[in-house]
Every structure is written in structure tokens, then in C-alpha cells.
């Protein structure tokens, strides 16, 4: 590849990355405030504002178009809220009516005026990222794409606004009622966020088109939110995801000879899927691992407790190996024997001293719970076992002590079997 | 246009009228169930299905593309349910993710097909904003039959849909199979989105299942009246949109259908007897 081609790709990638970063930044707040669909609505509804701005002689990314877009965004929100207050229309239905109408209006004007302005329905839907490197302006002697200059100014502006009002924005996002109660100007804070959304949407619109802006607004923040908790971490991770997706999406589109806007959205979707799978606390992988680990612990503890009960019933330390009730229990028994917790002896197996203590705790939890249930819940005797069988794996020492104190001097469970003492 | 319309135009008009009517009826149930934007997620997901169906079969007749569109709409909705079930992403963000990413897949596929200049690829773009004039009489009849099928399903399950829409908890408590009814309703919405696709386009077809019901709700407190009224509004909007884009070929059908529906909706907001903004001022409740 020649250096010219790299210049072209470099400028386009830089533009895409800057645009995505602005969208991701405002998207962080939209997602937390449950305003994602409002973002979608604004992304559609700014179209007539942009078109009117262009018709009035502005250029894409120019102040006139920005003004039109911010106006259209505020009109969307105002109309939606008016419909809710005026005719009791639910917010999502109202947004559905308003943004489709405004978008349709924009498309009709664009179609009718396509010959007079440099906008057409295709550029409305897919953006003109591919053309970014052909419209250059001089900044300090270096030729850079005009759209990159616009995108960078919007990013700086939006970033500065959010940084300046960060604490108020976060407070409002998480508890709007409390924010109102302590006297924060919640209305202005929300309007500032909406204006920032409109500005980010306009540069996003130019790069990837009206519809795909919503993926830039929502997906990075939604993915980041699964990965980290603190608000500024979410914003940072969202921007990182946005920038990486923009660059890889552009390169993928160039390699596969297809639409950059589409591929950027696909890359963002990939990041979200990755976050869903690999999120540290409640990702699919983490949850599956935790579930398997729990099932394994239950199988091991159940096996030990069954051997302990057999020892108790027969009064001998050597008992025959209990038949496993599941594949997992079979594996658990194998593991317990391999690690020496269960020792094979002549005529059967016995528990190692440490394993016996573990088993005793499980049985103690089980019988304590049966005793407690028997006293407090009006259950027939044969209904005490199943809940105890489940909770025996989850009772901590504090809880066992509390129940034992309450059952003071009652050393037997409702079935009359002795509750083993807390192992020393 | 003086000596009567050509046969094809009349059949397409009839088909689009049926689509508009059925969309209004099915959309009413979806709006009453407070899920007005489910159709939007399904609609944006259809584009990928249209492109894939074309890539796999190499054909671009309406039945093939409609099947692809339906399958990908269902895939989009299943993803939506999966995100809600297995992650802590909020419901509105989940909808936005499905809309954005599925449409991105569709756009990437479509652009890839177009740049490779596959034979017959050019017409796929009409699914974005709708182009009813491109429909043949047999396509229109097929879409009309599917619309009537959806209407039939609504008629048969009317009571079930209404109970679940108005009080899902009560319905569940008294033993109605709420989730099965919801699945049927969402499937019907997906069907209507697919059926409306050639006329209104992926980006705006959702308006056909949202705006007419919202308008109809202003006029009546009875569900059955609302359904019929929404159907009539949808029919009117669809017919006006088709006629408009036939008169001005530069205009896609979808935006015109939406604007017609929005005009009806705006009038309803203002002058509907009991709830209209203008009427209320004169007769305070």
C-alpha cells in the first residue's frame, strides 16, 4: 500500500474514531439514564434540522446545520413530552410517532431537493465517511479533512461540557429525584446532555448516517457498563471500544470492499457480545464457571456427608462406598479418593480426619436447619429435608451459631438424630 | 391518470391497503401491550435477512426475500429477549443495540453485494425506504394474503390478546399462557413488519404499526373500535403514500406513508371528541 493510500485510510479512520468517541461519551449518560431510545429518536429526528440548515446555506458540520440539528433534537424531546402531558401517550410510543415522522419529513425534503444540495437519501442512510479524505482544509499548514476538524471540535466541546458538569451529570443520572431535592438545575443539566447528544449525532450522521448513529451512541456504553462499574471508568472504556471499533471497522470495510458505517456497527456489536460473554462479575463465562464450581462443591459435600451418615448409622468408621447419584457425584467421589479425603480400606472406605470435620459441618448445618424449620414453620416432618438439603451448603458459621443459640440445649433434629457439635 | 389506473397499479393499491389495515390492527395490540418499539427492532433486523436471502439463493423475488426478512426479524427479537434475560443491560439499551447492530450487518451485506455488482442486486436498495411501485401484482396478492392471515389470527385470539394487554399479571394468575400469547403477538408484529417492508422500507415500516394505533386510541375507549379504526387509518396512510410516490417517482413510498399517518395522527390529537387537545378546552371534564 502506498503512503497516499495510508493517508486516505489514516484520515478516515481518525475521523471515524473521533466521531465514535464523542458519541460514546454522551452515550454513557444516555444509557445510564435509560434514554437510549431517545438517542435513537434524536439520531433520526435531527435530519429535518440538518436539511433545513443546509437549505438555508449552511454546510454539513457548519454552525447553521448544528443549530438546526440541536433545534430538531429539542423539538423531538419537547413534542414527546407534550404528547405525554397533553394526551397521555407513553414516552416510547410518543417517541415512535415523533421520530419516524420527523425522519420521514427529512427524507422527503432531501429527495425533493437532492439536485440543489449535496445530500441524498443514500448519504442520509449510510453517511459519507468514505469521502472524508477528499474535503481538506488547512489547519496550521497541515491539510486535514474538514469533517475531522468538526468532529474533533465537537469532541472537545462535549468533553469539556461533561467534564465541567461531571458530578452534577452523574448525580442526575443515578438519582434524578435526589438531585432535584438538593436543588440541582436538573432541567438545564438534561438540556445540556441533549444538546451534546444532538451535536455528537450530527457529526455521527455525517460519518455513518442517521440509523447507525444509534449503535455508536448506545453500544460502547452498554458494553462498557457490563465490564466496569465507576462512571468515569465506563466512559473511558466506552471511548476505547468506540475508537477501536471505528478503526477496525474501517479497515474491515476496506478489506471486504463494503460499507464502513455498517462494518463499524458490526464491530461494535462484536464488542458487546464479547462483553456479555467475558464480563468479570456477571458475564456468561463467569456465571457458568461459578455455577459449575457451586455444583462441584455441592457434589463433594454431599458425598462426604453421605459417607459420614453411613458411618453414623452403622457405628463403624469403615463403610461401603455410597453409590453416586449423578455423573458429577461419581467424578466428585473419584476426586475425593484421589486427594485422600476418602481413604480406601479393607471392606470399604473411611473419611480422613479433615474430611470428617467438613462432613460434620455439612450435617450440622442440615440438622440445625431442620430443627429451626421444625420450630418456626408449620411443615410436616417429611417436608423438612428438601430445603435443608439445599441450604446445608450455604449456612455460614455465624448463622449456625445463631440457630444453635436459639435451639439452646436441644441437641437433636426433628427426626431425633443428634446434631453434631461445631468442629473445633 | 385520466382514463383509470393500469391493472398492476390497482392490484398493488389493493395489496398495500390490506397491508396498511392489518398493520394498524396488529400494531394496536402491540401498542396496548406497551411494546410499541418491538416492531422497530424487528424492522431494522429484516435488512440483513433480505441481503442474506439474496446471497444464498441468488434470487430476488418477494417470497424468498420475505422469508429471509422474517427469519432475521425473529433472530433479532430472540437476541433482544436473550439480552434482557442474560445480561443486566437495560431494556431500552437492548432495543437500541439490536436496532443499530442488526441494521449495521444489513448495511454491510447490502453494500458488499452492491460493490460486487452481483446481477439483480440493484433492486435490493428499495427495501431501505420502500418502493411500492416496484411490486408486481402477484407480489401484492401474496402480501395481501399474508396480511389477511394476520388479521385472521387476531380475530381468533382477540380475547387472549386483550386480556394479556390490559392485565398480564391477572392473566398469568388466572392461568392464561401469557408468554405463549406474547410470543404469538410478537411473531405477528414481525410478520406485519416483513409484509410492510416492500412498501414502507426497513427504516420506517415500524411507523405503520405505531402511528395508526396511537391515532385511533384518541377516538375511542373500546378495543374493538380502536383496532378497526387503526386499520382504517393504516389503510388510508398506505394508499396515500403509494399514490404520492407514484405521482412523484423520486419519492420513496415509506416516508410518504409515514407523513400521511402522521397527518391523521396530528388531526386526531387535536380534534378527537373526548381526548383531543382542542375539544378538551371547550368541554372541561
Boltz contact constraints between the chains, C-beta under 6 A:
constraints:
  - contact:
      token1: [A, 31]
      token2: [B, 93]
      max_distance: 6.0
  - contact:
      token1: [A, 34]
      token2: [B, 90]
      max_distance: 6.0
  - contact:
      token1: [A, 34]
      token2: [B, 92]
      max_distance: 6.0
  - contact:
      token1: [A, 36]
      token2: [B, 92]
      max_distance: 6.0
  - contact:
      token1: [A, 36]
      token2: [B, 93]
      max_distance: 6.0
  - contact:
      token1: [A, 36]
      token2: [B, 96]
      max_distance: 6.0
  - contact:
      token1: [A, 37]
      token2: [B, 92]
      max_distance: 6.0
  - contact:
      token1: [A, 37]
      token2: [B, 96]
      max_distance: 6.0
  - contact:
      token1: [A, 40]
      token2: [B, 96]
      max_distance: 6.0
  - contact:
      token1: [A, 86]
      token2: [B, 277]
      max_distance: 6.0
  - contact:
      token1: [A, 87]
      token2: [B, 269]
      max_distance: 6.0
  - contact:
      token1: [A, 87]
      token2: [B, 275]
      max_distance: 6.0
  - contact:
      token1: [A, 92]
      token2: [B, 36]
      max_distance: 6.0
  - contact:
      token1: [A, 92]
      token2: [B, 37]
      max_distance: 6.0
  - contact:
      token1: [A, 93]
      token2: [B, 31]
      max_distance: 6.0
  - contact:
      token1: [A, 93]
      token2: [B, 36]
      max_distance: 6.0
  - contact:
      token1: [A, 93]
      token2: [B, 214]
      max_distance: 6.0
  - contact:
      token1: [A, 96]
      token2: [B, 36]
      max_distance: 6.0
  - contact:
      token1: [A, 96]
      token2: [B, 37]
      max_distance: 6.0
  - contact:
      token1: [A, 96]
      token2: [B, 210]
      max_distance: 6.0
  - contact:
      token1: [A, 97]
      token2: [B, 211]
      max_distance: 6.0
  - contact:
      token1: [A, 97]
      token2: [B, 214]
      max_distance: 6.0
  - contact:
      token1: [A, 100]
      token2: [B, 204]
      max_distance: 6.0
  - contact:
      token1: [A, 100]
      token2: [B, 207]
      max_distance: 6.0
  - contact:
      token1: [A, 100]
      token2: [B, 258]
      max_distance: 6.0
  - contact:
      token1: [A, 101]
      token2: [B, 262]
      max_distance: 6.0
  - contact:
      token1: [A, 104]
      token2: [B, 204]
      max_distance: 6.0
  - contact:
      token1: [A, 104]
      token2: [B, 255]
      max_distance: 6.0
  - contact:
      token1: [A, 104]
      token2: [B, 258]
      max_distance: 6.0
  - contact:
      token1: [A, 104]
      token2: [B, 259]
      max_distance: 6.0
  - contact:
      token1: [A, 107]
      token2: [B, 255]
      max_distance: 6.0
  - contact:
      token1: [A, 108]
      token2: [B, 255]
      max_distance: 6.0
  - contact:
      token1: [A, 111]
      token2: [B, 250]
      max_distance: 6.0
  - contact:
      token1: [A, 111]
      token2: [B, 251]
      max_distance: 6.0
  - contact:
      token1: [A, 125]
      token2: [B, 128]
      max_distance: 6.0
  - contact:
      token1: [A, 211]
      token2: [B, 103]
      max_distance: 6.0
  - contact:
      token1: [A, 212]
      token2: [B, 104]
      max_distance: 6.0
  - contact:
      token1: [A, 214]
      token2: [B, 96]
      max_distance: 6.0
  - contact:
      token1: [A, 214]
      token2: [B, 99]
      max_distance: 6.0
  - contact:
      token1: [A, 214]
      token2: [B, 100]
      max_distance: 6.0
  - contact:
      token1: [A, 215]
      token2: [B, 100]
      max_distance: 6.0
  - contact:
      token1: [A, 215]
      token2: [B, 101]
      max_distance: 6.0
  - contact:
      token1: [A, 215]
      token2: [B, 104]
      max_distance: 6.0
  - contact:
      token1: [A, 218]
      token2: [B, 93]
      max_distance: 6.0
  - contact:
      token1: [A, 218]
      token2: [B, 96]
      max_distance: 6.0
  - contact:
      token1: [A, 218]
      token2: [B, 97]
      max_distance: 6.0
  - contact:
      token1: [A, 219]
      token2: [B, 97]
      max_distance: 6.0
  - contact:
      token1: [A, 222]
      token2: [B, 89]
      max_distance: 6.0
  - contact:
      token1: [A, 222]
      token2: [B, 93]
      max_distance: 6.0
  - contact:
      token1: [A, 222]
      token2: [B, 97]
      max_distance: 6.0
  - contact:
      token1: [A, 257]
      token2: [B, 115]
      max_distance: 6.0
  - contact:
      token1: [A, 258]
      token2: [B, 108]
      max_distance: 6.0
  - contact:
      token1: [A, 258]
      token2: [B, 111]
      max_distance: 6.0
  - contact:
      token1: [A, 258]
      token2: [B, 112]
      max_distance: 6.0
  - contact:
      token1: [A, 259]
      token2: [B, 107]
      max_distance: 6.0
  - contact:
      token1: [A, 259]
      token2: [B, 108]
      max_distance: 6.0
  - contact:
      token1: [A, 259]
      token2: [B, 111]
      max_distance: 6.0
  - contact:
      token1: [A, 262]
      token2: [B, 104]
      max_distance: 6.0
  - contact:
      token1: [A, 262]
      token2: [B, 107]
      max_distance: 6.0
  - contact:
      token1: [A, 262]
      token2: [B, 108]
      max_distance: 6.0
  - contact:
      token1: [A, 262]
      token2: [B, 111]
      max_distance: 6.0
  - contact:
      token1: [A, 263]
      token2: [B, 108]
      max_distance: 6.0
  - contact:
      token1: [A, 265]
      token2: [B, 100]
      max_distance: 6.0
  - contact:
      token1: [A, 265]
      token2: [B, 101]
      max_distance: 6.0
  - contact:
      token1: [A, 265]
      token2: [B, 104]
      max_distance: 6.0
  - contact:
      token1: [A, 266]
      token2: [B, 104]
      max_distance: 6.0
  - contact:
      token1: [A, 266]
      token2: [B, 105]
      max_distance: 6.0
  - contact:
      token1: [A, 266]
      token2: [B, 108]
      max_distance: 6.0
  - contact:
      token1: [A, 269]
      token2: [B, 101]
      max_distance: 6.0
  - contact:
      token1: [A, 276]
      token2: [B, 87]
      max_distance: 6.0
